[in-house]
């Protein structure tokens, strides 16, 4: 049975850079306050005419060019997002249309910050069984339009950025390369600790002026519970990935964690026992782009020469649900 290899990666972010000082013009905050709590200095936000699907399209075209492939070479799209352009259909079909494709399947995965690894697990299973051979795996988000950009919403508004990251995946018969394993977890007891209540069909009507007045369409987060759980559960899932493959933390060449909060990443690094050079962080520049954060960080790390053939890559994430996941990949 073949393994799944990363053929090419790429990312795309909007041109508009939003600094902490820019946010201080909109709400009661400061550069010092934001950096101290999150490590974030800037983030990218979309402008008029840009959508999640348009960001994903640009990233996909870059990856295809790197791989020397045409869009027609793809036989499946797995699109991970928690900020779809429309209530329905999913973003995958809009990306498919922009790439000029008509007949291949497009599946949307909604596992928030853990989405890219959940999507990788799905794609890996399909490639290993031979169902598909060239899968475009996408993590793309547009958070900025859903944020409460006032002092009331500053705890979440300062965290999130927009962007898209992609990977083209395919089979390899090389036993020394590819995805070694993926490990997925969830605990619905914490569903309301990080969520957006509306619009949703638990309400009748599913959106109303009253729901909007109450701020139900904005993200709500129990920051302390998220911090505590993420700092505990991501190291546990990394340990599961290492144990499944007879590996140890010292074997990790590069850990690419979900870029949620620099303090969380530092806690995860300490819990696993990794050196600074073993951990990839770019949240300072991009903020939290949820499902896009891992592929953006991975592609940036590759461009900076931080991975070479045979290296051990570990991905890990934690997000709304709660969901969390890890993957081990031999590059």
HURA-V651456 format. One record per pair of residues at least 6 apart in sequence whose C-alpha atoms are under 8 Angstrom apart, sorted by the first residue. I is the first residue (numbers start at 1). GAP is how many residues later the second one is. D is the distance in whole Angstrom. If there is no record, write none. Layout:
<<I GAP D> <I GAP D>>
//
This chain:
<<1 127 6> <1 128 7> <1 172 8> <2 125 8> <2 126 5> <2 127 8> <2 169 6> <2 170 6> <2 171 5> <2 172 8> <3 121 8> <3 124 7> <3 125 6> <3 168 6> <3 169 5> <3 170 7> <3 171 8> <3 172 8> <3 174 7> <3 175 5> <3 176 6> <3 177 8> <4 120 6> <4 123 6> <4 124 7> <4 165 6> <4 166 6> <4 167 5> <4 168 6> <4 174 5> <4 175 5> <5 164 6> <5 165 6> <5 166 6> <5 167 6> <5 172 7> <5 173 4> <5 174 6> <5 326 8> <6 161 7> <6 162 6> <6 163 5> <6 164 7> <6 172 7> <6 325 8> <7 60 6> <7 160 7> <7 161 5> <7 162 6> <7 163 7> <8 55 6> <8 56 7> <8 58 6> <8 59 6> <8 159 6> <8 160 5> <8 161 7> <9 54 5> <9 57 8> <9 156 7> <9 157 6> <9 158 4> <9 159 6> <9 286 7> <9 289 8> <9 290 6> <10 49 6> <10 50 7> <10 52 6> <10 53 5> <10 155 6> <10 156 6> <10 157 7> <10 285 8> <10 286 7> <10 289 6> <11 45 8> <11 47 8> <11 48 5> <11 49 8> <11 51 8> <11 52 8> <11 152 7> <11 153 5> <11 154 4> <11 155 6> <11 284 7> <11 285 5> <11 288 7> <12 43 6> <12 44 7> <12 46 6> <12 47 5> <12 151 6> <12 152 5> <12 153 6> <12 284 8> <13 31 6> <13 42 7> <13 149 7> <13 150 4> <13 151 6> <14 30 6> <14 31 6> <14 32 5> <14 33 7> <14 36 8> <14 41 7> <14 148 7> <14 149 7> <15 29 7> <15 30 8> <15 31 8> <16 28 6> <16 29 6> <16 30 6> <16 31 7> <17 25 7> <17 26 6> <17 27 5> <17 28 7> <18 24 6> <18 25 5> <18 26 6> <18 27 7> <19 22 6> <19 23 4> <19 24 7> <20 10 6> <20 11 5> <20 14 7> <20 21 6> <20 22 6> <20 138 8> <21 9 6> <21 10 6> <23 6 7> <23 7 8> <23 126 8> <23 135 7> <24 6 5> <24 7 8> <26 123 6> <26 124 6> <26 125 8> <27 122 7> <27 123 5> <27 124 5> <27 127 7> <28 122 8> <28 123 5> <28 126 8> <29 122 8> <29 125 7> <31 10 7> <34 6 6> <34 7 8> <34 124 7> <35 6 6> <37 224 8> <37 226 7> <38 121 7> <38 223 5> <38 224 5> <38 225 6> <39 222 7> <39 223 5> <39 224 7> <39 244 7> <39 245 6> <40 119 7> <40 221 8> <40 222 8> <40 243 6> <40 244 4> <40 245 7> <40 246 8> <40 247 6> <41 243 5> <41 244 6> <41 246 8> <42 242 6> <42 243 5> <42 244 6> <42 245 7> <43 117 7> <43 118 5> <43 119 7> <43 241 8> <43 242 6> <43 243 4> <43 244 5> <44 117 5> <44 118 6> <44 119 7> <44 242 6> <44 243 8> <45 97 8> <45 98 8> <45 99 6> <45 116 6> <45 117 5> <45 118 8> <46 96 7> <46 98 7> <46 116 7> <51 34 7> <51 91 7> <52 31 8> <52 32 7> <52 33 6> <52 39 8> <52 88 6> <52 89 6> <52 90 6> <52 111 8> <52 112 7> <53 32 7> <53 38 6> <53 39 8> <53 41 6> <53 42 5> <53 87 8> <54 41 7> <55 85 7> <55 108 6> <55 109 6> <56 39 7> <56 82 7> <56 83 8> <56 84 6> <56 107 8> <56 108 5> <56 109 7> <56 110 7> <57 38 6> <57 41 7> <57 42 7> <59 105 6> <59 106 6> <59 107 6> <60 76 8> <60 106 6> <61 10 8> <63 103 7> <63 104 7> <63 105 7> <64 6 6> <64 7 7> <64 104 8> <71 28 6> <71 29 7> <71 30 7> <72 29 7> <73 61 7> <74 30 8> <74 59 8> <74 60 5> <74 61 6> <74 62 7> <75 29 5> <75 30 7> <75 57 6> <75 58 7> <75 59 6> <75 60 6> <76 28 5> <76 29 5> <76 30 6> <76 56 7> <76 58 7> <76 59 5> <76 60 6> <77 15 7> <77 19 8> <77 27 8> <77 28 6> <77 29 5> <77 30 6> <77 58 6> <77 59 5> <77 60 6> <77 61 8> <78 14 7> <78 28 6> <78 29 5> <78 30 6> <78 31 7> <78 41 6> <78 45 7> <78 57 7> <78 58 6> <78 59 5> <78 60 6> <79 12 7> <79 13 5> <79 27 7> <79 28 6> <79 29 5> <79 30 6> <79 40 7> <79 58 6> <79 59 5> <79 60 6> <79 61 8> <80 28 6> <80 29 5> <80 30 6> <80 31 7> <80 32 8> <80 35 5> <80 36 6> <80 39 7> <80 57 8> <80 58 6> <80 59 5> <80 60 7> <80 211 6> <81 27 7> <81 28 7> <81 29 6> <81 30 7> <81 31 6> <81 34 7> <81 58 6> <81 59 6> <81 60 6> <81 209 8> <81 210 6> <81 211 8> <82 28 6> <82 29 7> <82 30 5> <82 59 7> <82 208 8> <82 209 8> <83 58 6> <83 59 6> <83 60 7> <84 6 7> <84 7 6> <84 57 8> <84 58 8> <85 6 7> <90 17 8> <90 18 6> <91 17 7> <92 14 5> <92 15 6> <92 16 6> <93 13 6> <96 6 7> <96 10 7> <109 6 6> <109 9 8> <109 10 6> <111 7 7> <111 180 8> <111 208 8> <111 209 7> <111 210 8> <111 212 7> <112 178 6> <112 179 6> <112 207 6> <112 208 6> <113 145 7> <113 176 8> <113 177 4> <113 178 5> <113 180 8> <113 204 6> <113 205 6> <113 206 5> <113 207 7> <114 144 8> <114 176 8> <114 177 6> <114 202 8> <114 203 5> <114 204 5> <114 205 6> <114 209 6> <114 210 6> <114 211 6> <115 24 7> <115 175 8> <115 176 5> <116 21 8> <116 22 7> <116 23 6> <116 175 5> <116 176 7> <116 178 7> <116 179 8> <117 65 8> <117 198 7> <117 199 8> <117 200 7> <117 208 6> <117 209 7> <117 210 7> <118 66 7> <118 207 7> <119 18 7> <120 17 7> <120 62 8> <121 61 6> <123 12 7> <123 14 8> <123 46 8> <124 55 7> <126 6 6> <127 6 6> <127 7 8> <127 43 7> <127 44 6> <128 43 7> <133 36 8> <133 37 5> <133 38 6> <134 34 7> <134 35 6> <134 36 5> <134 37 8> <135 33 6> <135 34 5> <135 35 7> <136 30 7> <136 31 6> <136 32 5> <136 33 6> <137 29 6> <137 30 5> <137 31 6> <137 32 7> <138 26 7> <138 27 6> <138 28 4> <138 29 7> <138 154 8> <139 25 6> <139 26 5> <139 27 6> <139 152 5> <139 153 4> <139 154 8> <139 156 7> <140 22 8> <140 23 6> <140 24 4> <140 25 6> <140 149 8> <140 151 6> <140 152 5> <141 20 8> <141 21 5> <141 22 6> <141 23 6> <141 148 6> <141 149 7> <141 150 7> <141 151 6> <142 19 7> <142 20 5> <142 21 7> <143 17 6> <143 18 6> <143 19 6> <143 146 8> <144 13 8> <144 16 7> <144 17 6> <144 18 7> <146 71 8> <146 72 6> <146 73 8> <147 6 7> <147 9 8> <147 10 5> <147 71 6> <147 72 7> <148 6 7> <148 9 6> <148 70 7> <149 8 6> <156 63 7> <156 64 8> <156 65 8> <159 101 8> <159 128 6> <159 129 6> <160 127 5> <160 128 5> <160 129 6> <161 125 6> <161 126 5> <161 127 6> <161 128 5> <162 124 8> <162 127 6> <163 126 6> <163 129 6> <164 128 5> <164 131 8> <164 132 7> <165 127 5> <165 128 7> <165 129 8> <165 130 5> <165 131 5> <165 134 8> <166 129 6> <166 130 8> <167 128 7> <172 6 7> <176 134 7> <176 154 7> <177 133 7> <177 152 8> <177 153 5> <177 154 6> <178 151 6> <178 152 5> <178 153 6> <179 148 7> <179 149 6> <179 150 4> <179 151 6> <180 65 7> <180 147 8> <180 148 5> <180 149 5> <180 150 7> <181 60 7> <181 63 8> <181 64 8> <181 146 6> <181 147 6> <181 148 7> <182 59 7> <182 143 7> <182 144 6> <182 145 4> <182 146 7> <183 54 7> <183 57 7> <183 58 7> <183 142 5> <183 143 5> <183 144 6> <184 139 8> <184 140 6> <184 141 4> <184 142 7> <185 138 6> <185 139 5> <185 140 6> <186 135 7> <186 136 6> <186 137 4> <186 138 6> <187 134 6> <187 135 5> <187 136 6> <188 133 6> <188 134 6> <189 133 8> <190 131 6> <190 132 6> <191 129 7> <191 130 5> <191 131 6> <192 29 8> <192 129 8> <193 27 7> <193 28 5> <193 29 5> <193 32 7> <193 33 7> <193 127 8> <193 128 8> <194 25 7> <194 26 6> <194 27 4> <194 28 6> <194 32 8> <194 125 8> <194 126 5> <194 127 7> <194 128 8> <195 24 6> <195 25 6> <195 26 7> <195 125 6> <195 126 8> <196 20 7> <196 21 6> <196 22 6> <196 23 5> <196 24 6> <197 19 5> <197 20 6> <197 21 8> <197 22 8> <198 8 7> <198 9 7> <198 13 7> <198 18 5> <198 19 5> <198 20 8> <199 7 5> <199 8 5> <199 17 8> <199 18 6> <200 6 5> <200 7 7> <211 6 7> <227 37 6> <230 34 7> <230 88 6> <230 89 8> <231 33 6> <231 34 8> <231 36 6> <231 37 6> <232 36 8> <233 85 8> <233 91 7> <234 34 7> <234 82 6> <234 83 6> <234 84 6> <234 90 7> <234 91 7> <234 92 8> <235 33 6> <235 36 6> <235 37 6> <237 79 7> <237 87 8> <237 88 6> <237 89 6> <238 76 8> <238 77 8> <238 78 7> <238 88 6> <238 89 8> <239 33 8> <241 85 6> <241 86 6> <241 87 6> <242 6 6> <242 7 7> <242 86 7> <249 23 7> <249 24 7> <249 25 7> <250 24 7> <251 61 7> <252 26 7> <252 59 8> <252 60 5> <252 61 6> <252 62 7> <253 25 6> <253 54 7> <253 58 6> <253 59 5> <253 60 6> <254 23 8> <254 24 5> <254 25 6> <254 26 7> <254 52 8> <254 53 7> <254 57 8> <254 58 7> <254 59 5> <254 60 6> <255 23 6> <255 24 5> <255 25 6> <255 58 6> <255 59 5> <255 60 6> <255 61 8> <256 23 6> <256 24 5> <256 25 7> <256 38 6> <256 41 7> <256 42 7> <256 57 7> <256 58 6> <256 59 5> <256 60 7> <257 8 7> <257 22 8> <257 23 7> <257 24 8> <257 37 7> <257 58 6> <257 59 5> <257 60 6> <258 32 7> <258 35 6> <258 36 5> <258 57 8> <258 58 6> <258 59 5> <258 60 7> <259 6 7> <259 22 7> <259 23 7> <259 24 5> <259 28 7> <259 29 6> <259 30 7> <259 31 7> <259 34 6> <259 35 7> <260 23 7> <260 27 7> <260 28 5> <260 29 8> <260 30 7> <261 22 7> <261 27 7> <262 19 8> <262 21 7> <262 22 8> <265 16 8> <269 6 8> <269 10 7> <280 17 7> <280 21 7> <281 16 7> <282 15 6> <290 29 8> <294 21 7> <301 6 7> <307 6 8> <307 24 7> <308 23 7> <309 21 8> <309 22 5> <310 20 6> <310 21 5> <311 19 6> <311 20 5> <312 16 7> <312 17 6> <312 18 5> <312 19 6> <313 15 6> <313 16 5> <313 17 6> <313 18 7> <314 12 7> <314 13 6> <314 14 5> <314 15 6> <315 11 5> <315 12 5> <315 13 7> <316 8 8> <316 9 6> <316 10 4> <316 11 7> <317 7 5> <317 8 5> <317 9 6> <318 6 4> <318 7 7>>
//
